[in-house]
Amino acid sequence: MSKQRIAIIGAGPSGMAALRAFDTAQRSGAQIPEVICYEKQDDWGGQWNYNWRSGIDKYGEPVHSSMYRNLWSNAPKEALEFAEYTFDEHFGRPVSSYPPRAALWDYIDGRARMSDVKDKVQLSTAVRWVEYHREEDTFTVTVENLKSGTTSSSEFDRVIVSTGHFSFPNVPDFKGIETFTGTLHHAHDFRGAEKLADKRVLLIGASYSAEDIGVQAFKMGARSVTMSYRTRAMGHDWPEGMEELPLIDRFEGETAYFSNGESREFDAVILCTGYLHKYPFLSTELALRSQNNVYPGGLYRGVVWQRNPKMYYLGAQDQWFTFNMFDAQAWYVRDLIMGRTKLPPAEERAAHLKQWRHRFQSLEGDADEVQFQADYIRDLIGATDYPMFALDEVVQVFLDWKTDKKANILTYRDKNYRSVMTGTKGSQHHTTWLQELDDSLERYLSTPAPTEVPSLVIAERDADTGAAAAAPVA
């Protein structure tokens, strides 16, 4: 019997989890399939592979990453920690619970660097088309090497789609928006809040992108920040200079009119309106179509494509848990492919999917969603040899995080939590988030002198009142 060939599409955190899962099995003495991973960017890391470009990359491809320069984790690192590679192990000492982008990238890259899995990744290679042949029960994957411009096709027995679903922006229309005279773009193309200093900023949306870019704009000295919600407000205790208003009714030049009759003038509009599940390399019969939710329809156990159980999706759901959930999914998919776990017949899969979808549709609020996702991960880990961890303790970390944000949206990143893997409590970062303007890994891991702060000029903010006064930072 010939060796199976597995295609992994995308080498972001989900694709890296799949590579790690197969590598772990091989290191334990198992014979693994031939694995080839295709990644269209020049390096792996997916969203965490920050690039200053937006729109189109140097190859003429749509830019994948939505990451912006001065992003810090907006949830505690203790909620996303790998069960078999901890932050303590990576950094060699405690670090704070809300690391900057560069530190999180270093963490996920560091785990993958422990093995030779990068040898299985073809970088700068875009998947153009995946075709399933029913008679042969195989897939043809056609790719383009973006550096050379050459196209080639290969045959595979299974395909793992790990491209994520936060790269194709959802861009709704608003009456009169074409008359807006300021800057206008989607959060996908946002690369930094410095240019929003002294600007009147409108964020359309009421989820994490609007929340995070809003407080980032405030931090960098925006004159005002307004967030527009469609169904319900986020409801934080916003500082002076930040507010929430209901949905936009229309634009007239620089003026936005809201559905409650109020109006404001703006210099910049950022659409924080979410993303689309879009897989341009897949035909209709293979492509997942779903809203962004914690249990998409059509995926048995959230990963197996019901219409073709040799096609798998990793990280396709809305995410509370992230890195460790991708691991649980990757380990389960690996075991299905290697025959360690048996795939039930279609009827049993459909019944299981219906049961979990029914539970998903009855959820009420964030606390229910977090617990639901914890139970989902527990179900996957129970079928594999991935290390079980204290999922209910992670749920409590999420709930505490929500409470801290409600208490003060500007200071919650200064809180620290205890790792459920090691028991280590996050250390206090040397500078409060509101005053820290350098997001580099070197700065994050440094021990600066007591008077040392980044040399920039910003609007000095009071963390409790939000009052601002222009002041140089020495």
N, C-alpha and C positions, 0 to 999 in steps of 0.2 A: 504494500500500500504506500503510495507516494506521500510525501510530507505535505501537510496543509500549508497554504500561503495566505497570509492575513494582511490586508491593507488597512492602515490607520490613517485617516484623513484629518490632519491638524495636529500640531505638536505644542498646543497650549497646555494648561494644567491637566485637562482631561486626557489628552493624548500622551502626555508625560506619565500620567498615572497608569495608562494601559501598557506603556513600555516597561514601567517599573514592575507591574504585575507579572508580566512574562519573565522578566529578568529574575525576579524573586523565585519563581518556580524553577528556572534553570539552575540557579545557585543552590537550590535544595536537591539537585540531582535529576530533575525531570527533563524529559525530552520535550522541547517546545516547538511550535510551528515556525516556519520562516516568516518573519515579521518585517514589513517595510512601511515606514511612516512618511507621509508627504506633508511638507510644510511650505507654504508660499512665501513666508517672511524669510529674511536672511539669517534669523536665529530663532530658537524655540522660545516658548514663554507665553504665546498668545497675547491676551490683553496686557499682561505684565511686561511685555517686550515694548517698552515705550519708544515712540518715534515722533519726532517733531512734526512730521508731515501729517496733513489731513486731506481728505478727499481722495486723491490719487497718489500712489507711491511712485518710486523712480522707474518701475517697470510698466507703469500705466494701469496697475491693478488697483481696485478699491482698497483703501487703507483698512486694515483689520482692527487695529487697536483703538479703543475709545479712552485710553488712559491719558491723563493730563499730568503736566510736569510736577506740580506741587501737591499731588494727592497723598493723603495719609489714610491708612485703613479706617473705615467708618464702622467697623465692628471689632470686638476684641480678638486678638490673635489666638487666644485660648479656645475660641469657637471653631477655628479652622485648622488647628494643629494636626499634623500627621500622627497617627497612632504609633508608627514604627520609625519616626524620625522627628524628634522634638526640637523646639527652639533652643532648649538648653544644649542639646547635642550639637546643633549647628553653630550657635554663637559662643558656646563655652562659658556663658554666664547669663544671668537674668537680663532681659531687656523689657522695655515698657510694653503695655498691652496694645498700643495703637502705633505700630511702626509706619514709617513712610514707605512709599511705593518701592524705592530702591532696596530697602531691607527685606520686604516680602519677596521681591524678585530674587534676591540673593539666596533666600531660604529655599524656594522651590527649585532653583537652579542647582543649589548645593546638594540637595538630595539626589537629583538625577546625575550629577557629576560623580557620585560614588561608584557608578558602574559605567560600562561602555555602551549604554543604550543609544547614545547620540550617533553611534556608527550605523544605526538602523534608520536614521532620519535623512531624507533627501531634502535639504533646504533649498530655498528659492525655486520651489517646484509647485506649480498650481495644478490641482486636479480639475480637468476640464469636463469630464463626463464619466459616469459609472453606468454600465449597462449590464443587466442581469439576463443570462441565457437559461431559460427554463429547462430546455432539453438536457443541457450539460450540468445544470445546477451550479453554475460558476458566474463570476463577475469579470467583465473587462473594465479596467480602470485606465483611462487615457489622461496623460499628464503633459504639461509643458514645462521644460526647464527654462525659467525666466531669464537666466543669464545668457544662454546660448540660443534661445528661441526655438529649440528643437522639441518636437512632439513625439511621444511614444506611448504604446499600450502594453499592458501586462494582464495576465489572468490571475484571479484570486478565488479562493474558496469562501472567504468571509470578508466583510467590510465593516469597520468600526468608524462611525462618523463622530469626530470629536472637535468640531469646528466652533462650538459654542453658539450662542444666539444673541450676542450683544454687539453685532457689527453692521447690521443693515438697519439704519434708522427708520423709525416710523415718523413720517412727516405729514401731519394733518394740515388742512387748509383753514384759514381764518379770513373772514370777509375784510377786504381792504388791506391785507398784509403786504400786498405788492406796493402799497404807497408808503410803507414805513421807511423813514429816511436814515435810520441809524444802522448799526451792525446787526446782522441776523444770521444765526446758524444753529444747527442741532448740537446737543451735548456731545455727540460722537466726534465732532470736529473741534471741541473746546480743548485748548492746550495750556491755558494758564490764566489766572485771574488778575495778574498785574495790570493788564491793559484796561481793566474795569475800574481802576482807581478814579475817584471823583465822577464816576458815571452813574446815571440812573438806570438800574438794571431790572429787566423783567424776565422771570423764569416761568415758562408755561409748563406746568406739571406739578404733581404733589407726591412724588416718591423720592427715592434716595438720591437720584441725580440732582433734582432741584434742591433738595435739602443741603447736599454737600457743596454744590457749586455756589449756592446762596451764601452759606457761611464762609466759604473761601473768598467770595467777592467782598463780603463784609470785612473779613480779616485784612484783605489787601486794599481797603480804603474806598470802596464804592460809596457814592453819596447816598444812595438808597437802594434797597433790594426788595422787590415785590415778587411774590410767588402766586400764580393763578392756578386754582384747583378746579377739576371738573365735577367730582362727586362729593368729596369731603376734604376739609383742611387737614394739614398735618397736626396743627394744634399745639405746637411748641410755644413756650414762653419766649417769644422772639424779643431780642433787644431793640432799643430805639433805633430806627433806621431800617428795620425789616418788618414786613407785613405779609399777610395772605389775603387775597381777594378771590371771588368766584370767577368762573370761566369768562374768557374774552368774548365780547359781543361783536366788536369790529375794531379795525384800525383806521385812523384818518391821519396820515403822515406820522409824526412822532407821538401822537396821542392814541392811547388805547382806552376803549370804553368797555367796562365790565358789565356783566349781566345784572348786577345790583344797582346799576345807574351811576356808579362812580367812574371817574376817569383819571388817568395819570399820563404824564409825558415821560418818554424814555429815550435813552441814548443807545441801549443795547438790548436785544431780545435773544434769549437762548431757549430753544425748544427742548425741554426735558420730557419728551413724549414717548419714550420707550423704543423698543426694537422689534423687528419682525423675525419670525422663524423663516429663513430663506436659504435654500440650498440649490444654487443655480447649476450645480453639477449632477443633480439627481432628477430623474423622471418623476412624474406624478405618483406612480405606483410605489416609489421608494421614499419619497420626500415627506417628512413630518410636517403637518400643518396644524398649528396650535396657537392659542393665546399663551402669554407668559404666565404659567401657573405651576403649582408644586406637583401636579400629577397629570401630564399631558395624555390625552386619549391616544390609543393606538400603540402604546408601548407596554408590553408585559414587564412587570417589575421595574417599570420606568426606563428600560434599556433595550428590550428585544422588540424589533419591529414586527408587529403581529402579522402583517401581510406577507412578510418574508423573514422568517426567524434566523436567517443567516446574515441579516443586517442589524447592526446595533448602534444605539445612540448613547453617548456619554455626556452628562452635564446639560441635558435638554430641558430640565425643569427650572422654574424659578428657584432661587437659592437663598436659604438661610445658612445652612452648612454649605461649605464649598469644597476645599481641597480634600478633606477627609471623606466627604460624600463621593467625590470623583474616584477616590481610591476604592471605596466599597463597591461602586459600580464596576470599576475596571477589574477587580479581583473576581467578581461574579461572572462577568463576560468571559474572562480568561478561562474560568473553570468550565463554563458551558462549551467553549471552543475545544478545550482539551479533553472533554468527556468526563471530567471529575464530578460534574453536576449534570443531572439528567433534565432535559427540557421537556415539560409536560406536553401532551397533545394540544392541538389548537383549541378544542372545546374547554379544556381545563384552564388554559391560559386566558381565554375570553372571560370565564367565570371569575378568575382571580382579578383580572383587570376591572371588571364590572364592580366587584366588591370594593376595591380600593378607590375607584372613581366615585362610588356612592359615598364613601367616607369623606373623600376630598370635598365633594359638593355640599356636605353638611357642616363644614368648618365655619366657625364664627370668630373672626379676629386673628391677630398675629400670634397670640399665645397658642391657639389651637394649631395654627400652621407649623409653628416651630416643633411642637410635640409630634405632629403628624410626620414631619420630615425625619425626626429622630427615630420614630418607630419604623419608618421606611428603611432607614440605614441599618437599624438593628435586624430587620428581616433579611437584608442582603448579606450582612456580615455573618449571620447565622448559617448561611449556606456555603461559606468559604473559610479559609484559614487566615483571613485578615484579622489582626488583633482587635478583639472587642474592647471598647473603652466606655467610660461612664457617660453615656449619652444624655441621661436625665440631668446630670450635673452641667453638661454643656447647655441644655435647655435653660437651666437656671441662670447661666452666664448671659444668655440672650435676654432673658427677662430683666435681669439687673441692668443690662445695657440700655434697654428701653426706658427703665425708670430713671437712670442717670441722664439720658437725653431729655426727658421731660423736665427734670430738675434744672438743667442748664445746658442748652444746646451748644454753648461756646466752650464749656469746660469738661464735657464728658470724656474727651480724649485724654484728660489728665488723670483719670481713674485707672486702677490696676486690678487685675483678677488673678486667680490662682489656676495654674495648669492642672487639668484633670488627668494628664498623663504622668507628670512628675511631682506635682504638689508645689512646685516653685511659684511664688507670687511675682508678677511682673514688677520690674524696678521703676523707680520714678525717673522720668526723663529729665535731663538737666534744665530744660526750658519748657515753659507752658506752651501748649499748642498754639494759642493765640499770638504769642510773641515769637515763635520759632519760624523763621523765614528761609532756613536752609534745610532742604529735604534730602540732602546727600547721605549716603551710607557712612561716609567718613565722619560727618558732623554728628549723625545719630549715635555712632559708637564711641564718640570722643568724650573726654572729660574736660570741658572748657574751663577757663578761669572764671571766677564768680562774676566778673564784670563783662565777660566776653559775650557779645551777641552779634548776629550777622550785620554787616555794614550795608544797610539799605535805608531809604527814607519811606516811612509808611505813616498811616494815620494811627496814632497810638490809641489803643482801645482799653477800656476798663472792662474786665471780664464779667463783672456783676451787672453794671448798668448799660454797657455798650456805648457809653459816651465816647466821642472821638474828638481828638485835637491834633492837628498836624504837628509832627515832632520828628526831628532827626533821630535816627538810631545810630549811636556811635559804634 
